[in-house]
């Protein structure tokens, strides 16, 4: 994960995982709506996974 992607994970978590699939996008969107911190944590976990 690059530096730019980490910044996007912090600022706009759903946008950071948009290219990882619709399921991941919805999960992070719901987490972000429940609270910003859970959304950021979810986005960082999903973006750090190896393909």
JOMOBEL-V206716 format. One record per pair of residues at least 4 apart in sequence whose C-alpha atoms are under 7 Angstrom apart, sorted by the first residue. I is the first residue (numbers start at 0). GAP is how many residues later the second one is. D is the distance in whole Angstrom. If there is no record, write none. Layout:
<<I,GAP,D> <I,GAP,D>>
//
This chain:
<<0,4,6> <0,5,7> <0,46,7> <0,47,6> <1,4,6> <2,4,6> <3,4,6> <4,4,6> <4,11,7> <5,4,6> <6,4,6> <7,4,5> <7,5,7> <7,8,6> <8,4,4> <8,7,5> <8,31,6> <8,34,6> <8,35,6> <9,30,6> <11,4,6> <12,4,7> <12,15,7> <12,26,6> <12,27,5> <12,30,5> <13,4,6> <13,11,6> <13,14,6> <13,15,5> <15,27,7> <16,7,7> <16,8,6> <16,26,6> <16,30,7> <17,7,5> <19,4,6> <20,4,6> <21,4,6> <22,4,6> <23,4,6> <24,4,6> <25,4,6> <26,4,6> <27,4,6> <27,11,5> <27,14,6> <27,15,6> <28,4,6> <28,10,7> <29,4,6> <30,4,6> <30,7,5> <30,8,5> <31,4,5> <31,6,6> <31,7,4> <34,4,7> <35,4,6> <36,4,6> <37,4,6> <38,4,6> <39,4,6> <40,4,6> <41,4,6> <42,4,6> <43,4,6> <44,4,7>>
//
